[in-house]
């Protein structure tokens, strides 16, 4: 399987890029600005009902009221 950075175009002065399955909201973009480094690389972000997959790593969504 090829790396996404081998396939996606190089954009001059790009901080980072994300290939997503849903259109991002302004809050999501602000959150991703904190997560991704300013190295001009592309990332995959797939959001599902109970989890988010970022660059192949699964992050489960949990309600903070149900944490133990």
PyMOL Python script that loads the backbone (N, CA, C, O; Angstrom):
from pymol import cmd

cmd.read_pdbstr("""\
ATOM      1  N   UNK A   1       0.833  -1.172   0.000  1.00  0.00           N
ATOM      2  CA  UNK A   1       0.000   0.000   0.000  1.00  0.00           C
ATOM      3  C   UNK A   1       0.883   1.243   0.000  1.00  0.00           C
ATOM      4  O   UNK A   1       1.845   1.324   0.764  1.00  0.00           O
ATOM      5  N   UNK A   2       0.560   2.203  -0.848  1.00  0.00           N
ATOM      6  CA  UNK A   2       1.356   3.422  -0.956  1.00  0.00           C
ATOM      7  C   UNK A   2       1.025   4.386   0.179  1.00  0.00           C
ATOM      8  O   UNK A   2      -0.084   4.385   0.712  1.00  0.00           O
ATOM      9  N   UNK A   3       1.989   5.192   0.529  1.00  0.00           N
ATOM     10  CA  UNK A   3       1.786   6.256   1.501  1.00  0.00           C
ATOM     11  C   UNK A   3       0.975   7.369   0.833  1.00  0.00           C
ATOM     12  O   UNK A   3       1.161   7.655  -0.350  1.00  0.00           O
ATOM     13  N   UNK A   4       0.089   7.983   1.584  1.00  0.00           N
ATOM     14  CA  UNK A   4      -0.755   9.048   1.031  1.00  0.00           C
ATOM     15  C   UNK A   4       0.084  10.200   0.502  1.00  0.00           C
ATOM     16  O   UNK A   4      -0.330  10.877  -0.439  1.00  0.00           O
ATOM     17  N   UNK A   5       1.252  10.437   1.083  1.00  0.00           N
ATOM     18  CA  UNK A   5       2.097  11.540   0.645  1.00  0.00           C
ATOM     19  C   UNK A   5       2.767  11.267  -0.698  1.00  0.00           C
ATOM     20  O   UNK A   5       3.273  12.191  -1.335  1.00  0.00           O
ATOM     21  N   UNK A   6       2.774  10.003  -1.136  1.00  0.00           N
ATOM     22  CA  UNK A   6       3.277   9.674  -2.466  1.00  0.00           C
ATOM     23  C   UNK A   6       2.225   9.954  -3.543  1.00  0.00           C
ATOM     24  O   UNK A   6       2.559  10.131  -4.714  1.00  0.00           O
ATOM     25  N   UNK A   7       0.955   9.992  -3.137  1.00  0.00           N
ATOM     26  CA  UNK A   7      -0.152  10.126  -4.088  1.00  0.00           C
ATOM     27  C   UNK A   7      -0.665  11.556  -4.177  1.00  0.00           C
ATOM     28  O   UNK A   7      -0.882  12.069  -5.275  1.00  0.00           O
ATOM     29  N   UNK A   8      -0.861  12.200  -3.037  1.00  0.00           N
ATOM     30  CA  UNK A   8      -1.471  13.528  -2.999  1.00  0.00           C
ATOM     31  C   UNK A   8      -0.485  14.589  -3.488  1.00  0.00           C
ATOM     32  O   UNK A   8       0.727  14.433  -3.340  1.00  0.00           O
ATOM     33  N   UNK A   9      -1.007  15.661  -4.066  1.00  0.00           N
ATOM     34  CA  UNK A   9      -0.122  16.694  -4.619  1.00  0.00           C
ATOM     35  C   UNK A   9       0.595  17.496  -3.537  1.00  0.00           C
ATOM     36  O   UNK A   9       0.097  17.648  -2.422  1.00  0.00           O
ATOM     37  N   UNK A  10       1.744  17.992  -3.882  1.00  0.00           N
ATOM     38  CA  UNK A  10       2.492  18.878  -2.993  1.00  0.00           C
ATOM     39  C   UNK A  10       2.002  20.304  -3.253  1.00  0.00           C
ATOM     40  O   UNK A  10       2.069  20.790  -4.382  1.00  0.00           O
ATOM     41  N   UNK A  11       1.517  20.959  -2.224  1.00  0.00           N
ATOM     42  CA  UNK A  11       0.982  22.309  -2.337  1.00  0.00           C
ATOM     43  C   UNK A  11       1.984  23.263  -1.697  1.00  0.00           C
ATOM     44  O   UNK A  11       2.351  23.070  -0.538  1.00  0.00           O
ATOM     45  N   UNK A  12       2.432  24.279  -2.414  1.00  0.00           N
ATOM     46  CA  UNK A  12       3.392  25.225  -1.842  1.00  0.00           C
ATOM     47  C   UNK A  12       2.815  25.925  -0.604  1.00  0.00           C
ATOM     48  O   UNK A  12       1.648  26.316  -0.591  1.00  0.00           O
ATOM     49  N   UNK A  13       3.633  26.075   0.415  1.00  0.00           N
ATOM     50  CA  UNK A  13       3.278  26.764   1.662  1.00  0.00           C
ATOM     51  C   UNK A  13       2.127  26.110   2.420  1.00  0.00           C
ATOM     52  O   UNK A  13       1.450  26.777   3.203  1.00  0.00           O
ATOM     53  N   UNK A  14       1.893  24.820   2.202  1.00  0.00           N
ATOM     54  CA  UNK A  14       0.835  24.105   2.914  1.00  0.00           C
ATOM     55  C   UNK A  14       1.343  23.697   4.287  1.00  0.00           C
ATOM     56  O   UNK A  14       2.423  23.116   4.396  1.00  0.00           O
ATOM     57  N   UNK A  15       0.590  23.990   5.330  1.00  0.00           N
ATOM     58  CA  UNK A  15       0.965  23.590   6.684  1.00  0.00           C
ATOM     59  C   UNK A  15       0.794  22.080   6.848  1.00  0.00           C
ATOM     60  O   UNK A  15       1.719  21.395   7.283  1.00  0.00           O
ATOM     61  N   UNK A  16      -0.370  21.567   6.505  1.00  0.00           N
ATOM     62  CA  UNK A  16      -0.685  20.151   6.517  1.00  0.00           C
ATOM     63  C   UNK A  16      -1.936  19.963   5.671  1.00  0.00           C
ATOM     64  O   UNK A  16      -2.620  20.935   5.350  1.00  0.00           O
ATOM     65  N   UNK A  17      -2.237  18.736   5.313  1.00  0.00           N
ATOM     66  CA  UNK A  17      -3.441  18.437   4.549  1.00  0.00           C
ATOM     67  C   UNK A  17      -4.124  17.221   5.141  1.00  0.00           C
ATOM     68  O   UNK A  17      -3.478  16.383   5.770  1.00  0.00           O
ATOM     69  N   UNK A  18      -5.418  17.124   4.943  1.00  0.00           N
ATOM     70  CA  UNK A  18      -6.162  15.987   5.477  1.00  0.00           C
ATOM     71  C   UNK A  18      -7.150  15.483   4.439  1.00  0.00           C
ATOM     72  O   UNK A  18      -7.920  16.255   3.868  1.00  0.00           O
ATOM     73  N   UNK A  19      -7.119  14.188   4.203  1.00  0.00           N
ATOM     74  CA  UNK A  19      -8.100  13.510   3.370  1.00  0.00           C
ATOM     75  C   UNK A  19      -9.145  12.962   4.331  1.00  0.00           C
ATOM     76  O   UNK A  19      -8.843  12.102   5.159  1.00  0.00           O
ATOM     77  N   UNK A  20     -10.381  13.461   4.222  1.00  0.00           N
ATOM     78  CA  UNK A  20     -11.417  13.136   5.200  1.00  0.00           C
ATOM     79  C   UNK A  20     -12.641  12.545   4.516  1.00  0.00           C
ATOM     80  O   UNK A  20     -12.870  12.769   3.328  1.00  0.00           O
ATOM     81  N   UNK A  21     -13.424  11.789   5.276  1.00  0.00           N
ATOM     82  CA  UNK A  21     -14.658  11.231   4.737  1.00  0.00           C
ATOM     83  C   UNK A  21     -15.853  12.140   5.009  1.00  0.00           C
ATOM     84  O   UNK A  21     -16.940  11.899   4.484  1.00  0.00           O
ATOM     85  N   UNK A  22     -15.668  13.190   5.827  1.00  0.00           N
ATOM     86  CA  UNK A  22     -16.712  14.174   6.093  1.00  0.00           C
ATOM     87  C   UNK A  22     -16.094  15.563   6.010  1.00  0.00           C
ATOM     88  O   UNK A  22     -14.915  15.745   6.313  1.00  0.00           O
ATOM     89  N   UNK A  23     -16.886  16.532   5.602  1.00  0.00           N
ATOM     90  CA  UNK A  23     -16.394  17.906   5.541  1.00  0.00           C
ATOM     91  C   UNK A  23     -16.113  18.405   6.963  1.00  0.00           C
ATOM     92  O   UNK A  23     -16.935  18.207   7.859  1.00  0.00           O
ATOM     93  N   UNK A  24     -14.961  19.047   7.177  1.00  0.00           N
ATOM     94  CA  UNK A  24     -14.630  19.501   8.534  1.00  0.00           C
ATOM     95  C   UNK A  24     -15.362  20.787   8.910  1.00  0.00           C
ATOM     96  O   UNK A  24     -15.655  21.629   8.062  1.00  0.00           O
ATOM     97  N   UNK A  25     -15.643  20.912  10.190  1.00  0.00           N
ATOM     98  CA  UNK A  25     -16.196  22.157  10.720  1.00  0.00           C
ATOM     99  C   UNK A  25     -15.027  23.043  11.129  1.00  0.00           C
ATOM    100  O   UNK A  25     -13.882  22.592  11.161  1.00  0.00           O
ATOM    101  N   UNK A  26     -15.310  24.280  11.436  1.00  0.00           N
ATOM    102  CA  UNK A  26     -14.253  25.200  11.886  1.00  0.00           C
ATOM    103  C   UNK A  26     -13.593  24.690  13.155  1.00  0.00           C
ATOM    104  O   UNK A  26     -12.380  24.818  13.318  1.00  0.00           O
ATOM    105  N   UNK A  27     -14.386  24.109  14.063  1.00  0.00           N
ATOM    106  CA  UNK A  27     -13.825  23.567  15.307  1.00  0.00           C
ATOM    107  C   UNK A  27     -12.892  22.391  15.034  1.00  0.00           C
ATOM    108  O   UNK A  27     -11.859  22.251  15.688  1.00  0.00           O
ATOM    109  N   UNK A  28     -13.255  21.542  14.066  1.00  0.00           N
ATOM    110  CA  UNK A  28     -12.392  20.403  13.709  1.00  0.00           C
ATOM    111  C   UNK A  28     -11.061  20.882  13.137  1.00  0.00           C
ATOM    112  O   UNK A  28     -10.010  20.323  13.447  1.00  0.00           O
ATOM    113  N   UNK A  29     -11.111  21.919  12.301  1.00  0.00           N
ATOM    114  CA  UNK A  29      -9.884  22.449  11.714  1.00  0.00           C
ATOM    115  C   UNK A  29      -8.983  23.016  12.813  1.00  0.00           C
ATOM    116  O   UNK A  29      -7.771  22.803  12.787  1.00  0.00           O
ATOM    117  N   UNK A  30      -9.558  23.729  13.770  1.00  0.00           N
ATOM    118  CA  UNK A  30      -8.771  24.261  14.893  1.00  0.00           C
ATOM    119  C   UNK A  30      -8.143  23.130  15.703  1.00  0.00           C
ATOM    120  O   UNK A  30      -6.995  23.233  16.135  1.00  0.00           O
ATOM    121  N   UNK A  31      -8.901  22.048  15.909  1.00  0.00           N
ATOM    122  CA  UNK A  31      -8.390  20.895  16.641  1.00  0.00           C
ATOM    123  C   UNK A  31      -7.249  20.219  15.874  1.00  0.00           C
ATOM    124  O   UNK A  31      -6.243  19.832  16.469  1.00  0.00           O
ATOM    125  N   UNK A  32      -7.404  20.081  14.559  1.00  0.00           N
ATOM    126  CA  UNK A  32      -6.361  19.451  13.747  1.00  0.00           C
ATOM    127  C   UNK A  32      -5.115  20.334  13.663  1.00  0.00           C
ATOM    128  O   UNK A  32      -4.003  19.819  13.547  1.00  0.00           O
ATOM    129  N   UNK A  33      -5.287  21.660  13.721  1.00  0.00           N
ATOM    130  CA  UNK A  33      -4.126  22.554  13.758  1.00  0.00           C
ATOM    131  C   UNK A  33      -3.253  22.271  14.979  1.00  0.00           C
ATOM    132  O   UNK A  33      -2.032  22.423  14.924  1.00  0.00           O
ATOM    133  N   UNK A  34      -3.880  21.861  16.072  1.00  0.00           N
ATOM    134  CA  UNK A  34      -3.136  21.532  17.297  1.00  0.00           C
ATOM    135  C   UNK A  34      -2.460  20.164  17.193  1.00  0.00           C
ATOM    136  O   UNK A  34      -1.402  19.944  17.782  1.00  0.00           O
ATOM    137  N   UNK A  35      -3.071  19.252  16.447  1.00  0.00           N
ATOM    138  CA  UNK A  35      -2.584  17.868  16.370  1.00  0.00           C
ATOM    139  C   UNK A  35      -1.457  17.700  15.359  1.00  0.00           C
ATOM    140  O   UNK A  35      -0.426  17.102  15.665  1.00  0.00           O
ATOM    141  N   UNK A  36      -1.657  18.236  14.144  1.00  0.00           N
ATOM    142  CA  UNK A  36      -0.726  17.980  13.054  1.00  0.00           C
ATOM    143  C   UNK A  36       0.407  19.004  13.027  1.00  0.00           C
ATOM    144  O   UNK A  36       0.165  20.197  13.207  1.00  0.00           O
ATOM    145  N   UNK A  37       1.640  18.552  12.806  1.00  0.00           N
ATOM    146  CA  UNK A  37       2.770  19.488  12.705  1.00  0.00           C
ATOM    147  C   UNK A  37       2.746  20.247  11.379  1.00  0.00           C
ATOM    148  O   UNK A  37       2.114  19.813  10.416  1.00  0.00           O
ATOM    149  N   UNK A  38       3.429  21.363  11.342  1.00  0.00           N
ATOM    150  CA  UNK A  38       3.494  22.205  10.138  1.00  0.00           C
ATOM    151  C   UNK A  38       4.605  21.711   9.214  1.00  0.00           C
ATOM    152  O   UNK A  38       5.589  22.414   8.983  1.00  0.00           O
ATOM    153  N   UNK A  39       4.438  20.491   8.684  1.00  0.00           N
ATOM    154  CA  UNK A  39       5.485  19.925   7.842  1.00  0.00           C
ATOM    155  C   UNK A  39       5.035  19.678   6.404  1.00  0.00           C
ATOM    156  O   UNK A  39       5.776  19.088   5.618  1.00  0.00           O
ATOM    157  N   UNK A  40       3.817  20.126   6.049  1.00  0.00           N
ATOM    158  CA  UNK A  40       3.341  19.989   4.677  1.00  0.00           C
ATOM    159  C   UNK A  40       2.930  18.591   4.278  1.00  0.00           C
ATOM    160  O   UNK A  40       2.783  18.314   3.088  1.00  0.00           O
ATOM    161  N   UNK A  41       2.741  17.703   5.233  1.00  0.00           N
ATOM    162  CA  UNK A  41       2.363  16.329   4.917  1.00  0.00           C
ATOM    163  C   UNK A  41       0.849  16.152   4.960  1.00  0.00           C
ATOM    164  O   UNK A  41       0.139  16.900   5.631  1.00  0.00           O
ATOM    165  N   UNK A  42       0.372  15.150   4.232  1.00  0.00           N
ATOM    166  CA  UNK A  42      -1.039  14.809   4.204  1.00  0.00           C
ATOM    167  C   UNK A  42      -1.337  13.761   5.268  1.00  0.00           C
ATOM    168  O   UNK A  42      -0.474  12.954   5.613  1.00  0.00           O
ATOM    169  N   UNK A  43      -2.568  13.777   5.787  1.00  0.00           N
ATOM    170  CA  UNK A  43      -3.017  12.824   6.794  1.00  0.00           C
ATOM    171  C   UNK A  43      -4.396  12.308   6.401  1.00  0.00           C
ATOM    172  O   UNK A  43      -5.156  13.006   5.729  1.00  0.00           O
ATOM    173  N   UNK A  44      -4.718  11.092   6.817  1.00  0.00           N
ATOM    174  CA  UNK A  44      -6.051  10.541   6.589  1.00  0.00           C
ATOM    175  C   UNK A  44      -6.834  10.630   7.885  1.00  0.00           C
ATOM    176  O   UNK A  44      -6.341  10.250   8.948  1.00  0.00           O
ATOM    177  N   UNK A  45      -8.060  11.135   7.791  1.00  0.00           N
ATOM    178  CA  UNK A  45      -8.931  11.272   8.951  1.00  0.00           C
ATOM    179  C   UNK A  45     -10.302  10.731   8.561  1.00  0.00           C
ATOM    180  O   UNK A  45     -11.000  11.336   7.748  1.00  0.00           O
ATOM    181  N   UNK A  46     -10.688   9.596   9.138  1.00  0.00           N
ATOM    182  CA  UNK A  46     -11.975   8.981   8.858  1.00  0.00           C
ATOM    183  C   UNK A  46     -12.787   8.976  10.146  1.00  0.00           C
ATOM    184  O   UNK A  46     -12.421   8.329  11.126  1.00  0.00           O
ATOM    185  N   UNK A  47     -13.890   9.706  10.124  1.00  0.00           N
ATOM    186  CA  UNK A  47     -14.735   9.837  11.306  1.00  0.00           C
ATOM    187  C   UNK A  47     -15.942   8.925  11.180  1.00  0.00           C
ATOM    188  O   UNK A  47     -16.651   8.940  10.173  1.00  0.00           O
ATOM    189  N   UNK A  48     -16.165   8.128  12.221  1.00  0.00           N
ATOM    190  CA  UNK A  48     -17.324   7.253  12.289  1.00  0.00           C
ATOM    191  C   UNK A  48     -18.124   7.622  13.528  1.00  0.00           C
ATOM    192  O   UNK A  48     -17.754   8.541  14.259  1.00  0.00           O
ATOM    193  N   UNK A  49     -19.207   6.915  13.764  1.00  0.00           N
ATOM    194  CA  UNK A  49     -20.086   7.258  14.878  1.00  0.00           C
ATOM    195  C   UNK A  49     -19.400   7.122  16.232  1.00  0.00           C
ATOM    196  O   UNK A  49     -19.559   7.987  17.093  1.00  0.00           O
ATOM    197  N   UNK A  50     -18.639   6.048  16.430  1.00  0.00           N
ATOM    198  CA  UNK A  50     -18.052   5.799  17.741  1.00  0.00           C
ATOM    199  C   UNK A  50     -16.528   5.905  17.771  1.00  0.00           C
ATOM    200  O   UNK A  50     -15.921   5.688  18.820  1.00  0.00           O
ATOM    201  N   UNK A  51     -15.903   6.233  16.648  1.00  0.00           N
ATOM    202  CA  UNK A  51     -14.441   6.349  16.630  1.00  0.00           C
ATOM    203  C   UNK A  51     -13.968   7.226  15.478  1.00  0.00           C
ATOM    204  O   UNK A  51     -14.693   7.464  14.512  1.00  0.00           O
ATOM    205  N   UNK A  52     -12.732   7.698  15.607  1.00  0.00           N
ATOM    206  CA  UNK A  52     -12.070   8.462  14.557  1.00  0.00           C
ATOM    207  C   UNK A  52     -10.761   7.743  14.262  1.00  0.00           C
ATOM    208  O   UNK A  52     -10.039   7.365  15.185  1.00  0.00           O
ATOM    209  N   UNK A  53     -10.451   7.552  12.990  1.00  0.00           N
ATOM    210  CA  UNK A  53      -9.201   6.921  12.590  1.00  0.00           C
ATOM    211  C   UNK A  53      -8.322   7.984  11.949  1.00  0.00           C
ATOM    212  O   UNK A  53      -8.668   8.553  10.914  1.00  0.00           O
ATOM    213  N   UNK A  54      -7.166   8.247  12.586  1.00  0.00           N
ATOM    214  CA  UNK A  54      -6.223   9.250  12.101  1.00  0.00           C
ATOM    215  C   UNK A  54      -4.934   8.528  11.737  1.00  0.00           C
ATOM    216  O   UNK A  54      -4.275   7.952  12.602  1.00  0.00           O
ATOM    217  N   UNK A  55      -4.577   8.557  10.469  1.00  0.00           N
ATOM    218  CA  UNK A  55      -3.362   7.903   9.965  1.00  0.00           C
ATOM    219  C   UNK A  55      -3.267   6.445  10.417  1.00  0.00           C
ATOM    220  O   UNK A  55      -2.193   5.965  10.778  1.00  0.00           O
ATOM    221  N   UNK A  56      -4.409   5.747  10.391  1.00  0.00           N
ATOM    222  CA  UNK A  56      -4.438   4.328  10.734  1.00  0.00           C
ATOM    223  C   UNK A  56      -4.538   4.029  12.218  1.00  0.00           C
ATOM    224  O   UNK A  56      -4.603   2.859  12.596  1.00  0.00           O
ATOM    225  N   UNK A  57      -4.551   5.031  13.062  1.00  0.00           N
ATOM    226  CA  UNK A  57      -4.672   4.840  14.513  1.00  0.00           C
ATOM    227  C   UNK A  57      -6.104   5.139  14.924  1.00  0.00           C
ATOM    228  O   UNK A  57      -6.634   6.207  14.618  1.00  0.00           O
ATOM    229  N   UNK A  58      -6.736   4.185  15.627  1.00  0.00           N
ATOM    230  CA  UNK A  58      -8.127   4.354  16.043  1.00  0.00           C
ATOM    231  C   UNK A  58      -8.201   5.107  17.361  1.00  0.00           C
ATOM    232  O   UNK A  58      -7.484   4.796  18.312  1.00  0.00           O
ATOM    233  N   UNK A  59      -9.075   6.101  17.402  1.00  0.00           N
ATOM    234  CA  UNK A  59      -9.326   6.865  18.612  1.00  0.00           C
ATOM    235  C   UNK A  59     -10.816   6.749  18.896  1.00  0.00           C
ATOM    236  O   UNK A  59     -11.649   7.219  18.121  1.00  0.00           O
ATOM    237  N   UNK A  60     -11.136   6.117  20.020  1.00  0.00           N
ATOM    238  CA  UNK A  60     -12.540   5.902  20.360  1.00  0.00           C
ATOM    239  C   UNK A  60     -13.141   7.156  20.960  1.00  0.00           C
ATOM    240  O   UNK A  60     -12.501   7.850  21.750  1.00  0.00           O
ATOM    241  N   UNK A  61     -14.381   7.441  20.577  1.00  0.00           N
ATOM    242  CA  UNK A  61     -15.109   8.566  21.142  1.00  0.00           C
ATOM    243  C   UNK A  61     -15.846   8.068  22.379  1.00  0.00           C
ATOM    244  O   UNK A  61     -16.556   7.064  22.327  1.00  0.00           O
ATOM    245  N   UNK A  62     -15.675   8.772  23.483  1.00  0.00           N
ATOM    246  CA  UNK A  62     -16.369   8.401  24.711  1.00  0.00           C
ATOM    247  C   UNK A  62     -16.971   9.643  25.333  1.00  0.00           C
ATOM    248  O   UNK A  62     -16.441  10.746  25.203  1.00  0.00           O
ATOM    249  N   UNK A  63     -18.067   9.446  26.000  1.00  0.00           N
ATOM    250  CA  UNK A  63     -18.716  10.517  26.730  1.00  0.00           C
ATOM    251  C   UNK A  63     -17.969  10.709  28.055  1.00  0.00           C
ATOM    252  O   UNK A  63     -17.864   9.756  28.828  1.00  0.00           O
ATOM    253  N   UNK A  64     -17.444  11.912  28.345  1.00  0.00           N
ATOM    254  CA  UNK A  64     -16.694  12.120  29.590  1.00  0.00           C
ATOM    255  C   UNK A  64     -17.515  11.826  30.849  1.00  0.00           C
ATOM    256  O   UNK A  64     -16.939  11.521  31.893  1.00  0.00           O
ATOM    257  N   UNK A  65     -18.842  11.911  30.772  1.00  0.00           N
ATOM    258  CA  UNK A  65     -19.663  11.609  31.941  1.00  0.00           C
ATOM    259  C   UNK A  65     -19.646  10.122  32.292  1.00  0.00           C
ATOM    260  O   UNK A  65     -19.970   9.753  33.421  1.00  0.00           O
ATOM    261  N   UNK A  66     -19.273   9.268  31.345  1.00  0.00           N
ATOM    262  CA  UNK A  66     -19.246   7.829  31.571  1.00  0.00           C
ATOM    263  C   UNK A  66     -17.862   7.290  31.881  1.00  0.00           C
ATOM    264  O   UNK A  66     -17.694   6.080  32.039  1.00  0.00           O
ATOM    265  N   UNK A  67     -16.846   8.180  31.971  1.00  0.00           N
ATOM    266  CA  UNK A  67     -15.501   7.729  32.302  1.00  0.00           C
ATOM    267  C   UNK A  67     -15.486   7.241  33.747  1.00  0.00           C
ATOM    268  O   UNK A  67     -16.209   7.762  34.595  1.00  0.00           O
ATOM    269  N   UNK A  68     -14.656   6.238  34.017  1.00  0.00           N
ATOM    270  CA  UNK A  68     -14.538   5.753  35.396  1.00  0.00           C
ATOM    271  C   UNK A  68     -13.190   6.063  35.952  1.00  0.00           C
ATOM    272  O   UNK A  68     -12.905   5.731  37.103  1.00  0.00           O
TER     273      UNK A  68
END
""", "prot")
cmd.dss("prot")
cmd.show_as("cartoon", "prot")
cmd.util.cbc("prot")
cmd.orient("prot")
